[in-house]
Amino acid sequence: MRQLKIGIAGGSGYAGGELLRLLLSHPNAEVIQVTSERFAGKPVTRVHPHLRKQYSLRFCKRAELKSCDVLFLCLPHGSSSQSIDFYRGLAQRLIDLSADFRLGQKEGFIYGIPELHRDKMRGANLISSAGCNATATILALYPLYKNVLVDLQRTVVEVKVGSSEGGNRSSEASHHPVRSGTVRSFMPTGHRHVQEVIQELGFGQDISIHFSATAIEMVRGVLATCHVFLKKDLDEKAIWKVFRQTYKEEPFIRIVKERDGLYRYPEPKILAGTNFCDIGFEKDSHSNRLVVISAIDNLMKGAAGQAVQAFNIMHGFPEITGLEFTGLHPI
């Protein structure tokens, strides 16, 4: 099969850099253009130095984009929707990494978690990648909500996230003396990703997700700790079977359930650079509370990796193509 011509709009951010890294080694993709208004005319490696000797193109302006087979949109939230007709005129297939089209299948976009919407993605022209915190939460809770095993009004989720989630633009909050060593609750309520979780886990029913987000001293990663309350008394073996039945064929979901050891629960650090989502759980022996823990790399399974996984599904390529990296330990 010929290589598909790929464009990336907004390629100077962290997600854009990850997307480039993945697609440069993808046997069915040729990245022919990458835009950045801020760095137009400069080598891509000026912003993404890890790609030295791997990629020689320079950034171009958005207005200079040419027609291509697939266009990835890695733009700030709100930008894609303002110019969607322009982008659709450049490529038949779009994969948008922003929040613009995630809710309500706007403009015909398919919500981009493959584990939930793989069938709709096959042959689709428009995919909207899910938010990173939403991805970690949805994948952790999907088997339980799908099988109506928990109280739909009492789910409490707390995510701890790395600094790369804030993007590569510096701010007062990201200034090193301020950021270093911090454990900062930056969105105790009202996080925009909550609506994605409700959309995907509701299955037509009224549900409540009580969600908080905390920034910690970590560059990559999301750790979601989800507290749910079982509707009937299930032991851990039965719960394990539910997760296993749901995810047994999924190439990027790993159920982490061990009795002892340092890594008996999911750990974002060992997922850096990978497209895996690790999920574990523990039942409270004194109540019907079940704690489900999930971990991802926010720039991979929460952004670029998930987008490449969707790209593979759209075109009928093996789903793991370009995503085989297993991670590093120690790191």
C-alpha positions as CSV (number, residue, x, y, z in Angstrom):
1,M,0.0,0.0,0.0
2,R,1.2,3.5,-0.8
3,Q,2.2,5.8,2.0
4,L,-0.5,8.3,2.9
5,K,0.4,12.0,2.7
6,I,0.0,13.5,6.2
7,G,-0.3,17.1,7.3
8,I,-0.1,18.4,10.9
9,A,-1.7,21.7,11.8
10,G,-0.3,23.1,15.0
11,G,2.8,20.9,15.2
12,S,4.9,22.9,17.6
13,G,3.2,21.7,20.8
14,Y,4.0,18.7,22.9
15,A,1.2,16.6,21.3
16,G,2.3,17.7,17.8
17,G,5.9,16.6,18.6
18,E,4.7,13.2,19.8
19,L,2.6,12.8,16.7
20,L,5.6,13.6,14.5
21,R,7.7,11.1,16.5
22,L,5.2,8.3,15.9
23,L,4.4,9.0,12.3
24,L,8.0,9.3,11.2
25,S,8.4,5.6,11.9
26,H,5.0,4.6,10.6
27,P,5.3,2.5,7.5
28,N,2.1,3.8,5.9
29,A,2.6,7.5,6.6
30,E,4.7,10.3,5.1
31,V,4.5,13.7,6.9
32,I,4.7,16.3,4.2
33,Q,3.9,19.5,6.2
34,V,3.8,20.8,9.7
35,T,2.4,24.2,10.6
36,S,3.3,26.7,13.3
37,E,2.4,30.4,13.1
38,R,5.0,31.1,15.8
39,F,7.9,29.1,14.3
40,A,7.1,29.4,10.6
41,G,10.2,29.1,8.5
42,K,12.3,27.5,11.3
43,P,13.3,23.8,11.3
44,V,11.0,21.5,13.1
45,T,13.9,20.2,15.1
46,R,14.3,23.7,16.6
47,V,11.2,22.9,18.7
48,H,11.5,19.1,18.7
49,P,15.3,18.5,19.2
50,H,14.8,14.7,19.8
51,L,13.9,14.5,16.0
52,R,17.3,15.6,14.8
53,K,18.5,13.6,11.8
54,Q,15.0,12.1,11.6
55,Y,13.1,15.0,10.0
56,S,14.4,17.9,7.9
57,L,11.3,19.9,7.0
58,R,10.6,23.4,8.3
59,F,7.4,24.7,9.8
60,C,5.0,26.5,7.5
61,K,2.1,28.8,8.1
62,R,-1.5,27.5,8.1
63,A,-2.3,29.4,4.9
64,E,0.5,27.4,3.2
65,L,-1.1,24.0,3.9
66,K,-1.5,21.8,0.8
67,S,-4.0,19.0,0.1
68,C,-3.1,15.7,1.8
69,D,-4.7,12.4,2.6
70,V,-5.0,12.9,6.3
71,L,-4.8,16.1,8.4
72,F,-4.2,16.0,12.1
73,L,-5.3,19.1,14.0
74,C,-3.2,19.8,17.1
75,L,-4.5,23.3,17.6
76,P,-5.6,25.2,20.8
77,H,-9.1,24.6,21.9
78,G,-11.5,26.7,19.9
79,S,-9.3,27.0,16.8
80,S,-10.3,23.9,14.8
81,S,-14.0,24.7,14.9
82,Q,-13.5,28.3,13.6
83,S,-11.9,27.0,10.4
84,I,-13.3,23.5,9.9
85,D,-14.5,24.2,6.4
86,F,-11.0,25.2,5.4
87,Y,-9.5,22.1,6.9
88,R,-12.1,19.8,5.3
89,G,-11.2,21.3,2.0
90,L,-7.6,20.2,2.4
91,A,-8.1,16.5,3.4
92,Q,-10.9,14.0,3.2
93,R,-9.9,12.7,6.6
94,L,-9.3,14.7,9.7
95,I,-8.3,13.7,13.2
96,D,-8.7,16.6,15.7
97,L,-6.9,16.5,19.1
98,S,-8.7,19.5,20.5
99,A,-11.9,19.6,22.6
100,D,-13.9,21.3,19.8
101,F,-15.8,18.2,18.5
102,R,-15.8,15.8,21.4
103,L,-19.4,16.4,22.6
104,G,-22.5,15.4,20.8
105,Q,-20.6,14.2,17.7
106,K,-20.5,17.7,16.3
107,E,-20.0,18.0,12.5
108,G,-20.2,14.2,12.3
109,F,-17.0,13.6,14.3
110,I,-16.6,10.2,16.0
111,Y,-15.5,10.3,19.6
112,G,-12.0,8.9,19.6
113,I,-11.6,6.2,22.2
114,P,-11.0,3.1,20.1
115,E,-12.0,0.7,22.9
116,L,-15.5,2.2,22.8
117,H,-16.0,3.2,19.2
118,R,-13.8,1.0,17.1
119,D,-16.6,-0.1,14.7
120,K,-17.6,3.5,14.0
121,M,-14.0,4.5,13.3
122,R,-13.5,2.0,10.6
123,G,-13.7,3.9,7.4
124,A,-14.7,7.1,9.2
125,N,-13.6,10.5,7.8
126,L,-13.7,12.6,11.0
127,I,-12.4,11.6,14.5
128,S,-12.2,13.7,17.6
129,S,-9.6,12.4,20.0
130,A,-10.7,12.3,23.7
131,G,-9.3,14.4,26.5
132,C,-6.5,12.8,28.5
133,N,-8.2,12.9,31.9
134,A,-11.4,11.8,30.3
135,T,-9.6,8.9,28.6
136,A,-8.1,7.6,31.9
137,T,-11.4,7.9,33.7
138,I,-13.6,6.4,31.0
139,L,-11.4,3.4,30.5
140,A,-11.2,2.8,34.2
141,L,-15.0,2.9,34.7
142,Y,-16.4,1.7,31.3
143,P,-16.7,-2.1,32.3
144,L,-18.6,-1.2,35.5
145,Y,-21.0,1.3,33.9
146,K,-21.6,-0.8,30.9
147,N,-22.7,-3.7,33.1
148,V,-24.6,-1.3,35.5
149,L,-22.7,-2.6,38.5
150,V,-22.3,0.7,40.4
151,D,-24.4,3.5,42.0
152,L,-24.7,5.9,39.0
153,Q,-24.9,9.0,41.3
154,R,-21.9,8.5,43.6
155,T,-18.7,8.2,41.5
156,V,-15.8,10.3,42.8
157,V,-12.7,10.7,40.6
158,E,-9.4,12.4,41.5
159,V,-6.7,12.7,38.8
160,K,-3.1,13.6,39.4
161,V,-1.5,15.1,36.3
162,G,1.9,16.1,35.0
163,S,3.0,19.5,33.9
164,S,3.0,18.7,30.1
165,E,-0.8,18.6,30.4
166,G,-0.6,22.4,30.5
167,G,1.1,22.7,27.1
168,N,4.4,24.2,26.1
169,R,3.6,27.8,26.6
170,S,5.1,29.1,29.9
171,S,3.0,30.8,32.5
172,E,3.3,32.1,36.0
173,A,2.0,28.7,37.2
174,S,4.7,26.8,35.3
175,H,7.6,29.0,36.4
176,H,10.1,26.5,38.0
177,P,10.4,28.0,41.5
178,V,6.6,28.1,41.7
179,R,5.9,24.7,40.0
180,S,8.7,22.6,41.6
181,G,7.6,20.5,44.5
182,T,4.0,21.5,44.3
183,V,0.8,19.5,44.8
184,R,-1.7,21.9,43.5
185,S,-5.5,21.4,43.2
186,F,-6.2,23.4,40.1
187,M,-9.7,22.2,39.2
188,P,-11.4,20.8,42.3
189,T,-14.8,21.1,40.4
190,G,-16.0,22.0,37.0
191,H,-13.3,20.4,34.8
192,R,-14.4,20.3,31.1
193,H,-13.5,16.6,30.7
194,V,-16.4,15.7,33.0
195,Q,-18.9,16.1,30.2
196,E,-17.0,13.7,28.1
197,V,-17.1,11.1,30.9
198,I,-20.8,11.6,31.3
199,Q,-21.4,11.3,27.6
200,E,-19.5,8.1,27.3
201,L,-20.6,6.3,30.5
202,G,-24.3,7.4,30.7
203,F,-25.7,4.8,28.3
204,G,-28.9,6.8,28.2
205,Q,-29.2,7.1,32.0
206,D,-28.7,10.1,34.3
207,I,-25.3,9.8,36.0
208,S,-23.2,12.0,38.2
209,I,-19.4,12.2,38.1
210,H,-17.7,14.1,40.9
211,F,-14.3,15.1,39.5
212,S,-11.2,16.9,40.8
213,A,-7.8,17.5,39.2
214,T,-4.4,18.0,41.0
215,A,-1.1,19.0,39.5
216,I,1.9,17.2,40.8
217,E,5.7,17.2,40.1
218,M,5.7,15.0,37.1
219,V,6.2,15.8,33.4
220,R,4.1,13.1,31.7
221,G,1.3,11.1,33.0
222,V,-2.2,10.9,34.5
223,L,-3.2,8.8,37.5
224,A,-6.9,8.5,38.0
225,T,-8.2,7.3,41.3
226,C,-11.9,6.5,41.0
227,H,-14.2,5.7,43.9
228,V,-17.4,3.8,43.0
229,F,-20.0,2.0,45.1
230,L,-21.1,-1.4,44.0
231,K,-24.8,-2.1,43.7
232,K,-24.3,-5.7,44.9
233,D,-21.6,-7.5,46.8
234,L,-19.0,-8.7,44.3
235,D,-15.7,-10.2,45.3
236,E,-12.5,-9.2,43.6
237,K,-12.4,-12.3,41.5
238,A,-15.8,-11.4,40.0
239,I,-14.7,-7.8,39.4
240,W,-11.6,-9.0,37.7
241,K,-13.7,-11.2,35.4
242,V,-15.7,-8.1,34.4
243,F,-12.6,-6.2,33.4
244,R,-11.1,-9.2,31.7
245,Q,-14.2,-9.9,29.7
246,T,-14.4,-6.3,28.5
247,Y,-10.8,-5.7,27.7
248,K,-9.3,-9.2,26.9
249,E,-8.9,-8.4,23.2
250,E,-7.6,-4.8,23.6
251,P,-4.0,-4.4,22.6
252,F,-3.4,-1.3,24.8
253,I,-5.3,-2.1,28.0
254,R,-3.4,-4.0,30.7
255,I,-5.2,-5.1,33.9
256,V,-2.7,-4.7,36.8
257,K,-3.8,-6.8,39.8
258,E,-1.0,-8.3,41.9
259,R,-0.8,-9.2,45.6
260,D,2.5,-7.4,46.3
261,G,5.5,-5.6,44.9
262,L,6.1,-1.9,44.0
263,Y,4.0,-2.1,40.9
264,R,0.9,-3.8,42.1
265,Y,-1.1,-0.8,41.1
266,P,-0.9,1.3,37.9
267,E,2.0,3.7,37.8
268,P,2.3,6.5,35.1
269,K,6.1,6.7,35.2
270,I,6.6,3.3,33.5
271,L,4.1,4.3,30.8
272,A,6.0,7.3,29.5
273,G,6.1,7.2,25.7
274,T,3.7,4.3,25.4
275,N,0.1,3.9,24.3
276,F,-0.9,1.7,27.2
277,C,-3.6,2.3,29.8
278,D,-3.0,0.3,32.9
279,I,-6.0,-0.4,35.1
280,G,-6.1,-1.8,38.6
281,F,-8.6,-2.0,41.5
282,E,-9.1,-2.8,45.1
283,K,-12.3,-3.5,47.0
284,D,-12.8,-1.9,50.4
285,S,-13.2,-4.8,52.8
286,H,-15.3,-2.7,55.1
287,S,-17.9,-1.3,52.6
288,N,-19.2,-1.6,49.1
289,R,-16.6,0.9,47.8
290,L,-14.4,-0.1,44.9
291,V,-11.4,1.9,44.1
292,V,-10.4,1.7,40.4
293,I,-7.0,3.1,39.5
294,S,-5.8,3.9,35.9
295,A,-2.6,5.3,34.5
296,I,-1.7,6.7,31.1
297,D,0.8,8.9,29.4
298,N,-1.2,12.1,28.7
299,L,0.7,12.8,25.5
300,M,0.3,9.3,24.2
301,K,-2.9,7.4,25.1
302,G,-4.3,10.8,26.1
303,A,-3.4,12.5,22.8
304,A,-1.0,11.6,20.0
305,G,-0.9,7.8,20.6
306,Q,-4.6,7.5,20.7
307,A,-4.8,9.6,17.5
308,V,-2.4,7.3,15.7
309,Q,-4.4,4.3,16.9
310,A,-7.5,5.9,15.4
311,F,-5.6,6.6,12.2
312,N,-4.7,2.9,12.0
313,I,-8.3,1.9,12.5
314,M,-9.6,4.4,9.9
315,H,-7.4,2.9,7.2
316,G,-7.5,-0.8,8.1
317,F,-3.9,-0.9,9.3
318,P,-2.9,-3.2,12.1
319,E,-4.0,-1.3,15.2
320,I,-0.6,-1.4,16.9
321,T,1.4,0.0,13.9
322,G,3.8,2.7,15.0
323,L,2.8,2.2,18.7
324,E,4.9,-0.8,19.7
325,F,7.1,1.0,22.1
326,T,7.0,-0.8,25.5
327,G,8.3,1.9,27.8
328,L,11.5,2.1,29.9
329,H,12.4,0.9,33.3
330,P,14.0,2.4,35.3
331,I,13.5,5.9,34.0
